[in-house]
Amino acid sequence: MAIPSVTLNNGLQIPQIGLGTWPLKDDDALMVVETAIRAGYRHIDTAFRYGNQRGVGNGVRQSGIARDALFITTKLDGEFQGANRAIAGIDECLRQLQMDYVDLLLIHWPLPQRNEYVSTWKTFETIVASGKVRSIGVSNFTPAHLDHLQAETSIRPATNQIQLSPRITRPDQVAYGKKHNIVTVSWSPLGQGNDLLSDATLGVIAQKYGKTPAQIVLRWNIELGLVPIPKSANPTRLVQNFEIFDFGLTLAEIAAISALDTGVEPRVDSDVEGH
Ligand SMILES: NC(=O)c1ccc[n+]([C@@H]2O[C@H](COP(=O)([O-])OP(=O)(O)OC[C@H]3O[C@@H](n4cnc5c(N)ncnc54)[C@H](OP(=O)(O)O)[C@@H]3O)[C@@H](O)[C@H]2O)c1
């Protein structure tokens, strides 16, 4: 079955579901990435901070799928913020991944107290021109950060990767992304597998479609035009999380899932623990 994709503001297509790879280390990342690609995944999310890019790259190669059929995202964190520092960062990512380019490079966290994300972004713009990355985006940026970035720089971020699940729906962030043509990617889309997945509303909808609550949550992301990147190291759940393109939710079901929002604040920079 063809996987739907979303068109980024530079014309590239991002497959609408990706595989999250935190907190997998190299050996597990290799196995999980290879299994995921064989199951049909074409979009993999990693980061310098995860310390698993060697495993991700090896998993990609062992899958036997051509590199240009895949969409690989990586991220650079604080040590690479500031003018020109990201050049060494992308070179190191490519060395670890053993790849010539990535499809998407993100600023992992804005770290506004350092006030370096604008100069970092200007360096990202030179990296796109060098051909080492096909698109650039951000992660964990608020609309205020994005307004500031867009006022000072030339290339609009292709994506903003943020914490988003039925319990943390971020309507302002999603609306900002739609208005500015910045695709919203959902991290921890399953709420890290916590009690969200035993929610009664999700259970009723799951039963109706013969799906699991996790599949309903991921399908809700698809219906909203979001790009979820669930992580599973379990081969059965890994495949299940991908089997969400043979059914659709009604508008009432989408609204009922969105109404599970608790108003809990998402994680902010000061909470960074290593994602
Ligand atoms: N940009 C950022 O700052 C940032 C921050 C955090 C995460 N991320 C990215 O987002 C990805 C996903 O986020 P996440 O890993 O925090 O959370 P998640 O994908 O919401 O949840 C992963 C957890 O849910 C379990 N799980 C997966 N599929 C399941 C299913 N079908 N049914 C029940 N449980 C299931 C997994 O366990 P098993 O492995 O045992 O299945 C794992 O414990 C990360 O891997 C990372 O790539 C980015």
Ligand as a Chemical Component Dictionary entry (heavy atoms), coordinates in Angstrom:
data_LIG
# 
_chem_comp.id                   LIG 
_chem_comp.type                 NON-POLYMER 
_chem_comp.pdbx_formal_charge   0 
_chem_comp.three_letter_code    LIG 
# 
loop_
_chem_comp_atom.comp_id 
_chem_comp_atom.atom_id 
_chem_comp_atom.alt_atom_id 
_chem_comp_atom.type_symbol 
_chem_comp_atom.charge 
_chem_comp_atom.model_Cartn_x 
_chem_comp_atom.model_Cartn_y 
_chem_comp_atom.model_Cartn_z 
_chem_comp_atom.pdbx_ordinal 
LIG N1  N1  N 0  12.240 16.559 19.054 1  
LIG C1  C1  C 0  12.243 16.187 20.318 2  
LIG O1  O1  O 0  12.615 16.969 21.234 3  
LIG C2  C2  C 0  11.800 14.808 20.667 4  
LIG C3  C3  C 0  11.526 14.475 22.009 5  
LIG C4  C4  C 0  11.104 13.167 22.303 6  
LIG C5  C5  C 0  10.959 12.240 21.283 7  
LIG N2  N2  N 1  11.260 12.589 19.979 8  
LIG C6  C6  C 0  11.120 11.600 18.871 9  
LIG O2  O2  O 0  9.807  11.106 18.883 10 
LIG C7  C7  C 0  9.840  9.674  18.901 11 
LIG C8  C8  C 0  8.601  9.118  19.571 12 
LIG O3  O3  O 0  8.466  9.615  20.891 13 
LIG P1  P1  P 0  8.621  8.697  22.191 14 
LIG O4  O4  O 0  9.482  7.531  21.875 15 
LIG O5  O5  O -1 8.999  9.605  23.299 16 
LIG O6  O6  O 0  7.130  8.230  22.510 17 
LIG P2  P2  P 0  5.969  7.399  21.763 18 
LIG O7  O7  O 0  6.356  7.066  20.372 19 
LIG O8  O8  O 0  4.728  8.167  22.014 20 
LIG O9  O9  O 0  5.891  6.091  22.638 21 
LIG C9  C9  C 0  6.899  5.119  22.638 22 
LIG C10 C10 C 0  6.550  4.116  23.747 23 
LIG O10 O10 O 0  5.274  3.536  23.463 24 
LIG C11 C11 C 0  5.388  2.127  23.337 25 
LIG N3  N3  N 0  4.566  1.735  22.176 26 
LIG C12 C12 C 0  4.871  1.909  20.866 27 
LIG N4  N4  N 0  3.879  1.449  20.080 28 
LIG C13 C13 C 0  2.924  0.979  20.927 29 
LIG C14 C14 C 0  1.663  0.379  20.710 30 
LIG N5  N5  N 0  1.206  0.155  19.470 31 
LIG N6  N6  N 0  0.936  0.010  21.789 32 
LIG C15 C15 C 0  1.417  0.213  23.048 33 
LIG N7  N7  N 0  2.606  0.781  23.320 34 
LIG C16 C16 C 0  3.361  1.167  22.246 35 
LIG C17 C17 C 0  6.855  1.843  23.130 36 
LIG O11 O11 O 0  7.228  0.625  23.699 37 
LIG P3  P3  P 0  7.826  -0.580 22.797 38 
LIG O12 O12 O 0  9.086  -0.041 22.150 39 
LIG O13 O13 O 0  8.092  -1.659 23.784 40 
LIG O14 O14 O 0  6.754  -0.924 21.790 41 
LIG C18 C18 C 0  7.529  3.005  23.869 42 
LIG O15 O15 O 0  7.665  2.691  25.241 43 
LIG C19 C19 C 0  11.151 9.360  19.637 44 
LIG O16 O16 O 0  11.537 8.037  19.450 45 
LIG C20 C20 C 0  12.053 10.390 19.008 46 
LIG O17 O17 O 0  12.487 9.945  17.716 47 
LIG C21 C21 C 0  11.659 13.860 19.671 48 
# 
loop_
_chem_comp_bond.comp_id 
_chem_comp_bond.atom_id_1 
_chem_comp_bond.atom_id_2 
_chem_comp_bond.value_order 
_chem_comp_bond.pdbx_ordinal 
LIG N1  C1  SING 1  
LIG C1  O1  DOUB 2  
LIG C1  C2  SING 3  
LIG C2  C3  SING 4  
LIG C2  C21 DOUB 5  
LIG C3  C4  DOUB 6  
LIG C4  C5  SING 7  
LIG C5  N2  DOUB 8  
LIG N2  C6  SING 9  
LIG N2  C21 SING 10 
LIG C6  O2  SING 11 
LIG C6  C20 SING 12 
LIG O2  C7  SING 13 
LIG C7  C8  SING 14 
LIG C7  C19 SING 15 
LIG C8  O3  SING 16 
LIG O3  P1  SING 17 
LIG P1  O4  DOUB 18 
LIG P1  O5  SING 19 
LIG P1  O6  SING 20 
LIG O6  P2  SING 21 
LIG P2  O7  DOUB 22 
LIG P2  O8  SING 23 
LIG P2  O9  SING 24 
LIG O9  C9  SING 25 
LIG C9  C10 SING 26 
LIG C10 O10 SING 27 
LIG C10 C18 SING 28 
LIG O10 C11 SING 29 
LIG C11 N3  SING 30 
LIG C11 C17 SING 31 
LIG N3  C12 SING 32 
LIG N3  C16 SING 33 
LIG C12 N4  DOUB 34 
LIG N4  C13 SING 35 
LIG C13 C14 SING 36 
LIG C13 C16 DOUB 37 
LIG C14 N5  SING 38 
LIG C14 N6  DOUB 39 
LIG N6  C15 SING 40 
LIG C15 N7  DOUB 41 
LIG N7  C16 SING 42 
LIG C17 O11 SING 43 
LIG C17 C18 SING 44 
LIG O11 P3  SING 45 
LIG P3  O12 DOUB 46 
LIG P3  O13 SING 47 
LIG P3  O14 SING 48 
LIG C18 O15 SING 49 
LIG C19 O16 SING 50 
LIG C19 C20 SING 51 
LIG C20 O17 SING 52 
# 
